[in-house]
Amino acid sequence: MKPHTYQFLVGVFASMGSVLFGYDLGVIAGVVGSTSYAELFHANAAQNGAVVSLFTGGAFFGAMFAGPAGDYLGRRLTIMLGALVFLLGGGIQTGAQHLNYLYAGRAIAGLGVGFLTMIIPVYQSEIAHPSIRGRVTGLQQFMLGIGAFLAGWITWGCFRNFTDSAQWRLPLGIQNLPAVVLAALILLFPESPRWLVDHDRADEGLRTLAKLHSNGDIDDDWVRAEFASIQETVSFEHAHEAKSYLELFTNPSAFRRLFLACSIQAATQMTGVSAIQYFSVSIFAQIGISADDALKYQAINSILALIAQAFCMLLIDKFGRRPTIIVGNLVNCVTFVIVTILLAKFPPVTNSGSTAGWGFIIVTWLFNISFSFACGPLSWIIPAEIFDTHTRSKGVSLATMMSFAFNTLIGQVTSIAVESVGWRYFVVFAVCNATNALFFYFVLPETKLVPLEQMSTVIFAKDAPWIVVGKRSAHYRAAAAAASIGKGDLEAKKEEIEM
């Protein structure tokens, strides 16, 4: 098997944790909407809201705990721990006899997903060759879309074919299957070679690196060069770089990366993706579209998202991170401007006609394509690759927490804001997408193809300017281009070894 294929397949397996995230986000709407659930629990709107939001609340804390766990236990054991915690929460949800069981199950399952969502892109970025790193790390968003797609059809099928508690217990039970497979088999896959070297297991790290990149040949030139680079970087980090969360804020280079990672996650949520998803279903209903048709349009939306995510994985290592996320936010801005105009001119409560309704549906599809190609995948790719080995787990942990915090915020305020100010609420997201694009233009450096060990010395050197455009940043951009595959320090080390 070719090394790149092996790395990709390992990344696919690890991404089963992302399937859990997407599935659990998608399944709960069908659960609280089922007739059997309503008859058993007699939950009001506030209680249903708690059932939904406790999941992302638990994920916030899971991402927080996953940072130190990833450093102490390793990437694989942290993934296994997250899967086991998720299984506990999933089991409690499936067998719930009282609403409090669902509360507890959702929070615990969210805790497990927080572990998985944080550690999986870290693991993927550390095992992948620079030439396919974006493709492998982008699996996080693609598999999340797979989970949401499965959840939509499974909940719909159970709703149509059952009248008892199987309407919601069966969808909740199915979510445990990927977690069982992930927990049972993750230890059969390689540990991150960078984590092994970082924990004084250099010989094992070299063998793992060779297994990933040269079919086990430890004398391969690229493997020896990469291994030497990892050792040098880890030695430097042990002496100089962040050893605690506090140093992420006091070390200038580490703080710049932390600021970028957290900003990307917050900006991704402020594209309006959660708001448009939450509100689109009610729009469908208000313009006279039946529940079955609404589900069909949502299913089409999930298919379009998967296609866009697949194209992102194929092209992101060619197009680069910086132009993709800038253009993606600009396209998002345009779609929200159109949505806002449609809602202002043709309020859905007036049942003003199918043309405006179809316009809204098509524009939300276009937004979903843009988001799924650019912003969604890159919100996981960039944070996972910009940190050094010693800070990666902690930094991605804080960035993931930021994502869940903003996700919960948008979910809580959307229905209230839409009811209070109507179409004006969506102006916020049009403005945010425009400012996102401007922000990334000025502060986001290009990391395409740059080896992980070159991030600290080339792109995020302590004297590197935060503003990445202009004459002062020109030589850093040139150095980043030279550090891409086949150039820079890694190639020089390879030549030294060959001599």
Long-range contacts (C-beta under 8 A, 24 or more apart in sequence): 1-215, 3-129, 3-212, 3-213, 3-214, 3-215, 4-129, 4-131, 4-132, 6-212, 7-127, 7-128, 7-129, 7-132, 7-136, 7-212, 7-213, 8-132, 8-135, 8-136, 10-127, 10-189, 10-190, 10-212, 11-124, 11-127, 11-128, 11-136, 11-137, 11-139, 12-139, 12-143, 13-182, 13-185, 13-186, 13-189, 14-79, 14-120, 14-123, 14-124, 14-139, 14-182, 14-186, 14-189, 15-120, 15-124, 15-139, 15-140, 15-142, 15-143, 16-143, 16-178, 16-179, 16-181, 16-182, 17-79, 17-82, 17-83, 17-113, 17-116, 17-117, 17-120, 17-178, 17-182, 18-116, 18-117, 18-120, 18-139, 18-140, 18-141, 18-142, 18-143, 18-144, 18-147, 19-143, 19-144, 19-146, 19-147, 19-150, 19-178, 20-83, 20-86, 20-112, 20-113, 20-116, 20-147, 20-175, 20-178, 20-179, 20-182, 21-59, 21-113, 21-116, 21-117, 21-144, 21-147, 22-143, 22-144, 22-145, 22-146, 22-147, 22-148, 22-149, 22-151, 23-147, 23-148, 23-150, 23-151, 23-174, 23-175, 23-178, 24-55, 24-109, 24-110, 24-113, 24-147, 24-151, 24-175, 25-55, 25-147, 25-148, 25-151, 26-147, 26-148, 26-149, 26-150, 26-151, 26-152, 26-155, 27-151, 27-154, 27-155, 27-171, 27-172, 27-175, 28-52, 28-55, 28-106, 29-155, 30-151, 30-152, 30-155, 30-156, 30-158, 30-159, 30-168, 30-171, 31-155, 31-168, 31-171, 31-172, 33-159, 34-155, 34-158, 34-159, 34-167, 34-168, 35-163, 35-167, 36-162, 36-163, 36-164, 36-165, 36-166, 36-167, 36-168, 37-165, 37-167, 37-168, 40-165, 41-98, 41-99, 41-102, 43-99, 47-99, 49-412, 50-103, 51-99, 51-102, 51-103, 51-106, 52-106, 52-411, 53-408, 53-411, 53-412, 54-103, 54-106, 54-107, 54-110, 55-106, 55-107, 55-109, 55-110, 55-113, 56-110, 56-404, 56-407, 56-408, 56-411, 57-107, 57-110, 57-404, 57-408, 58-89, 58-106, 58-107, 58-108, 58-109, 58-110, 58-111, 58-112, 58-113, 58-114, 59-110, 59-111, 59-113, 59-114, 59-117, 59-404, 60-110, 60-114, 60-401, 60-404, 60-405, 60-408, 61-111, 61-114, 62-110, 62-111, 62-112, 62-113, 62-114, 62-115, 62-116, 62-117, 62-118, 63-114, 63-115, 63-117, 63-118, 63-397, 63-400, 63-401, 63-403, 63-404, 64-114, 64-397, 64-398, 64-401, 65-111, 65-114, 65-115, 66-114, 66-115, 66-118, 66-119, 66-393, 66-397, 66-400, 67-118, 67-245, 67-393, 67-394, 67-396, 67-397, 67-398, 68-393, 68-394, 68-397, 69-115, 69-119, 70-118, 70-119, 70-122, 70-393, 70-397, 71-393, 71-394, 74-191, 74-192, 74-195, 74-199, 75-119, 75-122, 75-123, 75-126, 75-191, 75-192, 75-195, 76-123, 76-186, 76-187, 76-189, 76-191, 76-192, 77-187, 78-115, 78-119, 79-115, 79-116, 79-119, 79-120, 79-123, 79-182, 79-186, 80-182, 80-183, 80-186, 80-187, 81-115, 82-112, 82-113, 82-114, 82-115, 82-116, 82-119, 83-112, 83-116, 83-179, 83-180, 83-182, 83-183, 83-186, 84-112, 84-179, 84-183, 85-109, 85-111, 85-112, 85-115, 86-111, 86-112, 86-113, 86-116, 86-176, 86-179, 87-112, 87-176, 87-179, 87-180, 87-183, 88-112, 90-172, 90-173, 90-175, 90-176, 90-179, 91-176, 93-172, 94-169, 94-172, 94-173, 94-176, 95-169, 112-179, 114-400, 114-404, 117-400, 118-393, 118-396, 118-397, 118-400, 119-393, 119-396, 121-380, 121-381, 121-383, 121-384, 121-396, 122-192, 122-384, 122-392, 122-393, 122-396, 123-192, 124-384, 125-381, 125-384, 125-385, 125-392, 125-452, 126-192, 126-193, 126-194, 126-195, 126-389, 126-392, 126-452, 127-190, 127-192, 127-193, 127-212, 129-213, 130-449, 130-450, 130-451, 130-452, 130-484, 130-485, 131-317, 131-449, 131-485, 132-317, 133-317, 133-381, 133-385, 133-449, 133-452, 134-313, 134-316, 134-317, 134-321, 134-381, 134-448, 135-313, 135-314, 135-316, 135-317, 137-377, 137-380, 137-381, 137-384, 137-385, 138-309, 138-312, 138-313, 138-316, 138-377, 138-380, 138-381, 139-313, 140-377, 140-380, 140-381, 141-309, 141-312, 141-372, 141-376, 141-377, 141-379, 141-380, 142-306, 142-309, 142-310, 142-312, 142-313, 142-377, 144-376, 145-302, 145-305, 145-306, 145-309, 145-372, 146-306, 148-302, 148-305, 149-299, 149-302, 149-303, 149-305, 149-306, 151-175, 152-295, 152-298, 152-299, 152-302, 153-299, 156-295, 193-227, 193-230, 194-230, 194-234, 194-389, 194-452, 195-389, 197-227, 197-230, 197-231, 197-234, 197-389, 198-234, 198-237, 198-389, 198-390, 202-231, 205-230, 221-494, 221-497, 221-498, 222-494, 224-494, 224-497, 225-490, 225-491, 225-493, 225-494, 225-497, 226-451, 226-453, 226-490, 228-493, 228-497, 229-451, 229-453, 229-454, 229-489, 229-490, 229-493, 230-389, 230-453, 232-453, 233-388, 233-389, 233-453, 233-456, 234-389, 234-390, 236-456, 237-388, 237-389, 237-390, 237-391, 237-456, 238-390, 241-388, 241-390, 241-391, 241-456, 242-390, 242-391, 242-394, 243-390, 244-394, 245-394, 245-398, 248-391, 248-394, 248-395, 248-398, 252-462, 253-456, 253-460, 253-461, 253-462, 253-464, 254-387, 254-391, 254-395, 256-460, 256-464, 256-466, 257-386, 257-387, 257-391, 257-395, 257-455, 257-460, 258-395, 258-398, 258-399, 260-382, 260-383, 260-386, 260-443, 260-444, 261-382, 261-383, 261-386, 261-387, 261-395, 261-396, 261-398, 261-399, 262-398, 262-399, 262-402, 263-439, 263-443, 264-325, 264-378, 264-379, 264-382, 264-383, 264-399, 264-444, 265-379, 265-383, 265-399, 265-400, 265-402, 265-403, 265-406, 266-402, 266-403, 266-406, 267-329, 267-375, 267-432, 267-436, 267-439, 267-440, 268-375, 268-376, 268-379, 268-403, 269-403, 269-406, 269-407, 269-409, 269-410, 270-406, 270-410, 270-429, 270-432, 270-433, 270-436, 271-329, 271-332, 271-371, 271-375, 271-429, 271-432, 271-433, 271-436, 272-332, 272-336, 272-367, 272-410, 272-426, 272-428, 272-429, 272-432, 272-433, 273-367, 273-368, 273-371, 273-375, 273-376, 274-407, 274-410, 274-411, 274-414, 275-410, 275-414, 275-425, 275-426, 275-429, 276-339, 276-364, 276-367, 276-368, 276-429, 278-411, 278-414, 278-415, 279-414, 279-418, 280-360, 280-361, 280-364, 283-348, 283-357, 283-360, 284-357, 284-361, 286-348, 286-349, 286-351, 287-348, 287-351, 287-354, 287-356, 287-357, 287-360, 288-351, 288-357, 289-357, 297-361, 300-365, 301-364, 301-365, 301-368, 304-365, 304-368, 304-369, 304-372, 305-368, 305-369, 305-371, 305-372, 306-372, 307-369, 308-368, 308-369, 308-370, 308-371, 308-372, 308-373, 309-372, 309-373, 309-376, 309-377, 311-373, 312-372, 312-373, 312-374, 312-377, 313-377, 316-377, 316-378, 316-381, 316-448, 317-448, 317-449, 319-448, 320-446, 320-448, 321-378, 321-381, 321-382, 321-444, 321-446, 321-447, 321-448, 322-440, 322-444, 322-445, 322-446, 324-373, 324-374, 324-378, 325-374, 325-375, 325-378, 325-382, 325-440, 325-444, 326-437, 326-440, 326-441, 326-444, 327-374, 327-437, 328-370, 328-371, 328-373, 328-374, 328-375, 328-378, 329-374, 329-375, 329-433, 329-434, 329-436, 329-437, 329-440, 330-433, 330-434, 330-437, 331-366, 331-367, 331-370, 331-374, 332-367, 332-370, 332-371, 332-375, 332-429, 332-433, 332-436, 333-430, 333-433, 333-434, 333-437, 335-363, 335-364, 335-366, 335-367, 335-370, 336-367, 336-426, 336-427, 336-429, 336-430, 336-433, 337-430, 338-363, 339-363, 339-364, 339-367, 339-426, 340-423, 340-424, 340-426, 340-427, 340-430, 343-422, 343-423, 343-426, 344-423, 347-422, 347-423, 379-403, 382-444, 382-447, 385-447, 385-452, 385-455, 386-447, 386-455, 386-459, 386-460, 387-455, 388-452, 388-453, 388-455, 388-456, 389-452, 441-469, 442-467, 442-468, 442-469, 443-467, 443-468, 444-468, 445-476, 445-477, 445-480, 446-477, 446-480, 447-480, 448-484, 449-484, 449-485, 450-480, 450-483, 450-484, 451-483, 451-485, 451-488, 451-490, 453-490, 454-483, 454-488, 454-489, 454-490, 457-489, 458-483, 458-488, 459-483
